């Protein structure tokens, strides 16, 4: 803007001022955060970027894997033998139960047919390995080595040999992200195994779980085992989830403060089982409606 | 040896673009190594980004921080935009400080950088706590301190390609 009216030549053109650029990028970041947290609309972006970054990520795991392999190489043979023996013993113990279970399941099915009840869904699943814990320190997420290519979908349940560990929340091409039960945003409907009292279990964040919304005089004791109630249509009923370890009966609060420990080895890494997604419960038949109307009714119910 | 690059009285060669890109990619790779919940693993991208924003504010800036932040958000499985916000702030603050900080000796530079890293972590903390996430514990801030400790070796490592062989020529004016 010189006096003569000519623009100065763009020798020192540095674009918009730094503060303007800062405001632009900050606004863009906040918009992204709102879109992700509130509306969950960025999943496809995540999938694209994750697929592009995958080869680099694979390379980054190599040193850790190598260190792991070296650790395996120097393990003592006596340790291996001891482990082998204990595994054999466990297998024999489990075999006793398994042999009987087949018999019991058959019997159960026959009885259910006799009583004209719905068949129970049997448990099927794929074995996956936890590769690493996600770096995000604000949440409890882990990454497993099966993904969309192996048919893993968001919402599937992860268990280990002791009980429920968590739920798949995002599935990428070859990996999937699992939110552990101890994550603060995770909730699971449970019932007390002893008396069938139903409630909802929430993650407390510090490796613990919290049973909320039970009144102070509810029949819960220390040592009670909580199993899934299956009311949500996601978790199969009867999977062990947690054990009550502490109950605070404080009468100033309406609800009891009940702390639980997960029964699954949630903070340990290893092999897990990804259960197939549960077939949704059949909706009650709608009668006396024209086909159009019944379609509408079904949509509203979902 | 504890001198600032500016008071070393050595004329540096211009920084090569491919070297800057390569170091940023290497930082991204280091950030992807799954260390799990180990304490004090520095945020390598923040470290290298602040370094280049201080030394080459015209070449590396907020847009680089934004893109790297988005990549980190996907890799870290955190909320989209969380790292982007922190890195954009880091890049802005580093570029604003670049004229001044480079004249300090390296350990005082490290103190400046430490404040930047802590600021970046605080931004992430506020962004996540605001959306109801869990407080990760004070030990999480430990990574800023290890990052600041690494400032001294990092400066020599990243400036190494720009040093030219020192030949003593007392007839030359500079």
Interface residues (C-beta under 8 A of the other chain):
Chain A: X14 X18 X21 X22 X25 X26 X28 X29 X30 X31 X32 X33 X35 X36 X37 X42 X45 X46 X49 X50 X53 X56 X57 X59 X60 X61 X63 X64 X131 X132 X133 X134 X135 X136 X137 X138 X139 X141 X143 X170 X177 X183 X184 X185 X205 X206
Chain B: X28 X29 X30 X31 X32 X33 X34 X35 X36 X37 X58 X61 X62 X63 X65 X66 X69 X70 X71 X74 X75 X76 X77 X78 X79 X80 X81 X82 X84 X85 X88 X89 X92 X95 X96 X127 X128 X131 X132 X133 X134 X136 X137 X140
